[in-house]
């Protein structure tokens, strides 16, 4: 995460043609670091991140359908498939958190 923050700051400072590349790379690295933290907290039973983690496979499926899916598939069907993946992932992740933490959610 630190490398991502540093790259984003460098991108803002240097600007020009290479600035946006540094900013995007920094944001991507920071996002990966945040996702890793969410995964650890969720499966340790510390905090439930079911919705955040369920969004990852849903976005991957949506991206795959957009870039590699059949051309005849309407956009609404692609979104519906991704929503189904989100729902199934959310259910499974919430069940995994319940097994680990012993409760459906924690208020802190």
For each residue, the residues with C-beta under 8 A, 3 or more apart:
1: 4 5 29 30 33 34
2: 5 6
3: 6 7 26 29
4: 1 7 8 25 26 27 28 29 30 31 32 33
5: 1 2 8 9 26 30
6: 2 3 9 10 26
7: 3 4 10 11 22 23 25 26 29
8: 4 5 11 12 22 23 26 27 30
9: 5 6 12 13 26
10: 6 7 13 14 22 26
11: 7 8 14 15 18 19 20 21 22 23 24 25 26
12: 8 9 15 19 23
13: 9 10 19
14: 10 11 18 19 22
15: 11 12 19
16: 19
17: 20
18: 11 14 21 22
19: 11 12 13 14 15 16 22 23
20: 11 17 23 24
21: 11 18 24 25
22: 7 8 10 11 14 18 19 25 26
23: 7 8 11 12 19 20 26 27
24: 11 20 21 27 28
25: 4 7 11 21 22 28 29
26: 3 4 5 6 7 8 9 10 11 22 23 29 30
27: 4 8 23 24 30 31
28: 4 24 25 31 32
29: 1 3 4 7 25 26 32 33
30: 1 4 5 8 26 27 33 34
31: 4 27 28 34 35
32: 4 28 29 35 36
33: 1 4 29 30 36 37
34: 1 30 31 37 38
35: 31 32 38 39 52 53 56
36: 32 33 39 40
37: 33 34 40 41
38: 34 35 41 42 49 52 53
39: 35 36 42 43 49 53
40: 36 37 43 44
41: 37 38 44 46 47 49
42: 38 39 46 47 48 49 50 53 93 96 97
43: 39 40 96 97 100
44: 40 41 100
45: 97 100 101 102
46: 41 42 101 106
47: 41 42 106 108
48: 42 94 97 101 104 105 106
49: 38 39 41 42 52 53 93
50: 42 53 54 90 93 94 97
51: 54 55 90
52: 35 38 49 55 56
53: 35 38 39 42 49 50 56 89 93
54: 50 51 57 58 86 87 89 90 93
55: 51 52 58 59 86
56: 35 52 53 59 60 89
57: 54 60 61 85 86 89
58: 54 55 61 62 82 83 85 86 89
59: 55 56 62 63 82
60: 56 57 63 64
61: 57 58 64 65 81 82 85
62: 58 59 65 66 78 79 81 82
63: 59 60 66 67
64: 60 61 67 68 69
65: 61 62 68 69 73 78 81 82
66: 62 63 69 78
67: 63 64
68: 64 65
69: 64 65 66 73 78
70: 73
71:
72:
73: 65 69 70 77 78
74: 77 78
75: 78 79
76: 79 80
77: 73 74 80 81
78: 62 65 66 69 73 74 75 81 82
79: 62 75 76 82 83
80: 76 77 83 84
81: 61 62 65 77 78 84 85
82: 58 59 61 62 65 78 79 85 86
83: 58 79 80 86 87
84: 80 81 87 88
85: 57 58 61 81 82 88 89
86: 54 55 57 58 82 83 89 90
87: 54 83 84 90 91
88: 84 85 91 92
89: 53 54 56 57 58 85 86 92 93
90: 50 51 54 86 87 93 94
91: 87 88 94 95
92: 88 89 95 96
93: 42 49 50 53 54 89 90 96 97
94: 48 50 90 91 97 98 104
95: 91 92 98 99
96: 42 43 92 93 99 100
97: 42 43 45 48 50 93 94 100 101 104 105
98: 94 95 101 102 103 104
99: 95 96
100: 43 44 45 96 97
101: 45 46 48 97 98 106
102: 45 98
103: 98 106
104: 48 94 97 98
105: 48 97
106: 46 47 48 101 103
107:
108: 47
